[in-house]
Every structure is written in C-alpha cells, then in structure tokens.
Amino acid sequence: MKKIVFFCIPAHGHTNPTLGVVRELVSRGHQVWYYSYHAMREKIESAGATFVPCDDYDMEQKLSPKDTARVGKDLSFSIRLLVDTTLALDDKVCADMERLKPDCIVADSMALWGKAVALKLGIPFVSSTTTFAFNQYSAKVMKQSVGTLLNMLLSMPKTAKQVKRLRRKGYPVKSILDIIGNDDNTHTVVYTSPEFQPCSETFSDKYAFVGPSIRPATDRMEKTADKLVYISMGTVNNDLMPFYKNCLCALADTEYQVIMSVGNLVSIEEFGELPENVSVFPHVDQIAVLQQADVFVSHCGMNSVTESLYFSVPLIMLPQTAEQGGVAERVRQLGAGIKLDRSDTASIMDAIKAIFADDAYKRKAAEIALGFRNCSGAKGATDKIMQVCEEHDLL
C-alpha cells in the first residue's frame, strides 16, 4: 500500500480529471489525501480520498475584485500570489508531510505549493497537467502571442524577489521556473491524447499522455429536435448576458433545440419569456447534454473541449483567456470547430449553419474522440504514479 498526496487549485476543470485517478488508486488499495477547497470536498470524498481544506491559506480568496481581475493577466502579480499561498501553507503542509510520509506527491501544474514542498522535502513528485503540456515547440503550434511572451520576460526580474522569499523558507529553487515549469525531467501526467497534444513527440518519456477521464452522466437529457445546440461559457468568466442574448436572438424559433447553461452571475429572468425551442438553466449535467448535442458553443476551457470532442461534438469557440485561445487554436487546426471572430447574432448563426452544412467537422471531432478512447486513462495515470513510487523505492 502506498500513500499518495494530491494538491489542486479550486477549479472544477483541474479537479475533475484527477478524480478517476483517485478512484483507481483507492481501488488498488492505496491511501489518498487530497489538499483542495471546500467547494470540491463532496466530489473528492466521493472518489475515496481524505479531504484536507486549504481555504484559510489561499491568498486569491482574500483579494479585492480589482486585484482578482489581474490574476492570469499580470504574470508577476500571479506569481507573487502563488508564492504567498505556498508560504501560508508552508508550516501546515510540511508538518503534515513529515507525519504522513507520503510515497508520492501529485500536484496540479497551477498548485505550485505541491511541487515546492516535494522539492523541499525530497518527496517523489508527479505533475498533473489538465491543459496542454507546454514547451518551445507546442508554443509555436498554439501561436502563443508575442505580447504574452514579452510580458513573461519583463516580469522575470520581479520574480527574483519571490525566489528569495521561497529560499528563506528552505525551498531549493534557483528561479521561479523551477516550480512553474515542467522540464523533460519532471514526471508529468497530461490528460489528453498524443494526437490532440501539440508536438507530443517533442516531450520526453517522463510525460504520460493518458487521455481524458470522463465521468458518467448523472442526469438524462431528452432530445426533442433533430439538431441540438448546446451553449455554455464555463463556470468562471461567464457573466456574458449580451452574448447569451445574441445566441437567443439567433436561435429563437428555429428548427434547433437549444440548451443554454449560464451560471449564477446572470439572472434567467432577464431573458424574459423564452421561445419554445430554447431552455436556459444556471447549470446542467454537461456530460448528459453532450451525449445528445450536435454542436457546442463554448468558451474553450480544456475540460469542456475535451468532453465535447470525446462525444464527437464539433465546437463553435469564443475563448475568454489566452489559455482558452490556445485550446481553440488547436481545435481549429484539427478541423473540429470554428472560432468566432465576432460574437454578434449573425456570426453565431453563420457558424452554426457552417458546422451543420459540412460533415467534415463532425468527422474530425470523431477522429479526436477515437484517439481519446484509445488512451490509457485513469489506469495509465495510476501506473505512472506507481512507477515513480517504485523508482524511488529502488534508490
């Protein structure tokens, strides 16, 4: 029996892919502790892990709305925030690790505190990457913007201060890249297929492209028309009432069944009386809907795109962040969707008609789905973690 510790950020798209791995580890008789946040507690515990809350230590939850908007846009600010959280967790996590003596730490690529404590205490480490793996080759394919790269370079002098803060607490890091980047020597589980991952052949054998871990549907969704259009802009940047209304204007009283999931930041009452073919909900069982859908209008979060393509559903894409833009670009390159340059009513309708007029989008999505289904999944990720444990045992 091995003791495995997971660390993750409070995001469904980063947590969900790991739950199948937790279940597989537990089914093999291993013990799992999972450091996360109360919003994720129920799903983590239902997977069989012991939940450990980090809410009281997370610096992002203490930000003003103005500063929250900077996260993800200002790299030096985001790194400072991650270092703040790492140091806030330091005493608790180090004491816990000394007591538990885990055989391996598995940390989300954004939960820097997991990798940092593994380095500090010499614990075997596996990075859990729910987006694309990133190197100089994949960056070119995903068309990483010059502005983003310039921002990264300009922020590097500021990050030196954060490195000094970590070193004062015993973290053996020479640069911030030691914890924010995974090189070819870092054991890494990537929850996508080699075919969908840009330039997968350029990564070392330390990388395991295990494909998605898709949960079963919990609800049933009835299809009431020949074509079902599903619209969702995710769980974070979804305060987009003008866009939702443009979708409603484009699709009202058409031959399509339309399901919109709009989150909690907009009021459904604002839509007024809905046409008979349109249903609007705060949340839906996305897996249940995608099993019936014919096209998905999406923000292009990696989790949503993966689920869509797993069920061979082509996409119409309106990314809201640089990361989502990279995912959208990959889908476009592989011919499984259309990226919206504008979000007006006419552009939305034109894209939907284009998807339905050309079977190639559906075929390309099905090809990607086949690649996903041929991957090793949660079992492959668990095998990778066990490999790391066994290699350490031999030292």
Residue, then its C-alpha position, 0 to 999 in steps of 0.5 A: m500500500k502506498k500513500i499518495v498526496f494530491f494538491c489542486i487549485p479550486a477549479h472544477g476543470h483541474t479537479n475533475p480529471t484527477l478524480g478517476v485517478v483517485r478512484e483507481l488508486v483507492s481501488r488498488g488499495h492505496q491511501v489518498w489525501y487530497y489538499s483542495y477547497h471546500a467547494m470540491r470536498e463532496k466530489i473528492e470524498s466521493a472518489g475515496a480520498t481524505f479531504v484536507p481544506c486549504d481555504d484559510y491559506d489561499m491568498e486569491q480568496k482574500l483579494s479585492p475584485k480589482d486585484t482578482a481581475r489581474v490574476g492570469k493577466d499580470l504574470s508577476f502579480s500571479i506569481r507573487l500570489l502563488v508564492d504567498t499561498t505556498l508560504a501560508l501553507d508552508d508550516k501546515v503542509c510540511a508538518d503534515m508531510e513529515r507525519l504522513k510520509p507520503d510515497c508520492i506527491v501529485a500536484d496540479s501544474m497551477a498548485l505550485w505549493g505541491k511541487a515546492v514542498a516535494l522539492k523541499l522535502g525530497i518527496p517523489f513528485v508527479s505533475s498533473t497537467t489538465t491543459f496542454a503540456f507546454n514547451q518551445y515547440s507546442a508554443k509555436v503550434m498554439k501561436q502563443s502571442v508575442g505580447t504574452l511572451l514579452n510580458m513573461l520576460l519583463s516580469m522575470p526580474k520581479t520574480a527574483k524577489q519571490v525566489k528569495r522569499l521561497r529560499r528563506k523558507g528552505y525551498p531549493v529553487k534557483s528561479i521561479l521556473d523551477i516550480i512553474g515549469n515542467d522540464d523533460n525531467t519532471h514526471t508529468v501526467v497530461y490528460t489528453s491524447p498524443e494526437f490532440q497534444p501539440c508536438s507530443e513527440t517533442f516531450s520526453d518519456k517522463y510525460a504520460f499522455v493518458g487521455p481524458s477521464i470522463r465521468p458518467a452522466t448523472d442526469r438524462m437529457e431528452k432530445t426533442a429536435d433533430k439538431l441540438v445546440y448546446i451553449s455554455m461559457g464555463t463556470v468562471n468568466n461567464d457573466l456574458m448576458p449580451f452574448y447569451k442574448n445574441c445566441l437567443c436572438a439567433l436561435a429563437d424559433t428555429e428548427y434547433q433545440v437549444i440548451m443554454s447553461v449560464g451560471n449564477l452571475v446572470s439572472i434567467e429572468e432577464f431573458g424574459e419569456l423564452p421561445e419554445n425551442v430554447s431552455v436556459f438553466p444556471h447549470v446542467d449535467q454537461i456530460a448528459v447534454l453532450q451525449q445528445a448535442d450536435v454542436f457546442v458553443s463554448h468558451c474553450g476551457m480544456n475540460s469542456v473541449t475535451e468532453s465535447l470532442y470525446f462525444s464527437v461534438p464539433l465546437i463553435m469557440l469564443p475563448q475568454t483567456a489566452e489559455q482558452g485561445g490556445v485550446a481553440e487554436r488547436v481545435r481549429q487546426l484539427g478541423a473540429g470547430i470554428k472560432l468566432d471572430r465576432s460574437d454578434t447574432a449573425s456570426i453565431m448563426d453563420a457558424i452554426k449553419a457552417i458546422f451543420a452544412d459540412d460533415a467534415y467537422k463532425r468527422k474530425a471531432a470523431e477522429i479526436a474522440l477515437g484517439f481519446r478512447n484509445c488512451s490509457g486513462a485513469k489506469g495509465a495515470t495510476d501506473k505512472i504514479m506507481q512507477v515513480c513510487e517504485e523508482h524511488d523505492l529502488l534508490 
